[in-house]
Amino acid sequence: MIFILWAIRVGVSGVIIALSGIAFMPREAACRLIPLQKFLTNQIERRRAGL
């Protein structure tokens, strides 16, 4: 499960980086993905801690 969450987080990070580098409108879309990235990071850390 951690691996799946980690893989999704890596994918979201890649999309954020790609959209940030293209133009203003995609940068706005990338900004909307940042909360998803934070959520996935928190879930991964929580599962690693065994909570």
N, C-alpha and C positions, 0 to 999 in steps of 0.2 A: 504494500500500500504506500509506504514511504517513497518507493521508487517511482510509482505512478505520479504521486503529487510532485516529486522532484522534477520529473520529465515535463509535466505540464508547466511548472514554474519556469523551467529553462525555455520552453516554447514561448511563453508569455514574455519573458525577458527579451528573446530574439525579436518578437514582433514589436515590442516597445522600441528597441534599438533601430530596427529597420524603419519604422514609421517616423521616428524622430529625425532621421537623416534625410528624408525625402523632401518634405515641404511642411508648410504651416498646418494645413488641414489634417494630414495624418498625425502630426504632432499632437493635435487636440485629441485624436483618438487614442494615441499612446498614453496621454495623461489620464484618460479614463480607465486604462488597464492597470495602472499602478496600484489601486486598491486591491484588485484581484491578485496581483503579485504579492502584496503584503499579506493577504489572507492565506495564500498557499504557503508562504514562508512560515507563518504562525502555526499552521496545521502541521507542517513537517516538524517544526521544533517541538510542538506539543506531543506528537506521536513518538519522537525520539526520546523524550523525557518519560514516556510511558504513562502519560496522564489519560 
